Amino acid sequence: MGKTLFIVLLLILCSILVTFPNVKIVKAQSTIYITADGTVEGTDKIQRNGDTGIKPRWNMVRSS
């Protein structure tokens, strides 16, 4: 039991250390409001997709 727990915790720690360098800090450019009726205010880069919700219209590209 103790050895299994150690291995599981070690795997979790390794996965965190591998994932952590990929997390980037972002800075907000403006405030976006989504009202109770689903209207989006403050940007034109988000559009409604019927009654299922909203989806972004920008390309997620990593820049150097």
RORO-446487 format. One record per residue (C-alpha): residue in three letters; x, y, z. Coordinates in steps of 0.25 Angstrom, whole numbers, plus 5000, padded with zeros to 4 digits. Example, Ala and Ser with C-alpha at 12.3 -4.5 7.8 and 13.67 -1.06 7.14 Angstrom:
2
R   resn      X      Y      Z
R    ALA   5049   4982   5031
R    SER   5055   4996   5029
//
This chain:
64
R   resn      X      Y      Z
R    MET   5000   5000   5000
R    GLY   5011   5010   5004
R    LYS   5019   5007   4991
R    THR   5007   5008   4982
R    LEU   5003   5022   4989
R    PHE   5017   5027   4987
R    ILE   5017   5023   4972
R    VAL   5004   5030   4970
R    LEU   5008   5042   4977
R    LEU   5021   5042   4969
R    LEU   5014   5041   4956
R    ILE   5004   5053   4959
R    LEU   5016   5061   4963
R    CYS   5023   5058   4950
R    SER   5011   5061   4942
R    ILE   5010   5075   4949
R    LEU   5024   5078   4946
R    VAL   5023   5075   4932
R    THR   5010   5083   4930
R    PHE   5014   5095   4938
R    PRO   5024   5101   4928
R    ASN   5013   5101   4918
R    VAL   5004   5111   4926
R    LYS   5005   5125   4921
R    ILE   5001   5138   4928
R    VAL   4991   5146   4920
R    LYS   4986   5160   4922
R    ALA   4972   5164   4919
R    GLN   4970   5175   4909
R    SER   4955   5179   4912
R    THR   4943   5174   4920
R    ILE   4933   5165   4913
R    TYR   4919   5163   4918
R    ILE   4910   5151   4916
R    THR   4896   5155   4920
R    ALA   4885   5146   4926
R    ASP   4879   5145   4912
R    GLY   4892   5141   4905
R    THR   4895   5154   4899
R    VAL   4910   5157   4898
R    GLU   4915   5171   4900
R    GLY   4929   5177   4899
R    THR   4935   5168   4888
R    ASP   4931   5164   4874
R    LYS   4940   5152   4875
R    ILE   4930   5143   4882
R    GLN   4917   5138   4875
R    ARG   4905   5130   4879
R    ASN   4903   5116   4874
R    GLY   4888   5115   4874
R    ASP   4883   5111   4888
R    THR   4895   5103   4891
R    GLY   4904   5114   4896
R    ILE   4915   5123   4890
R    LYS   4928   5120   4883
R    PRO   4941   5128   4880
R    ARG   4944   5133   4866
R    TRP   4958   5135   4868
R    ASN   4970   5126   4864
R    MET   4978   5121   4876
R    VAL   4992   5122   4872
R    ARG   5004   5122   4880
R    SER   5013   5134   4878
R    SER   5028   5135   4881
//
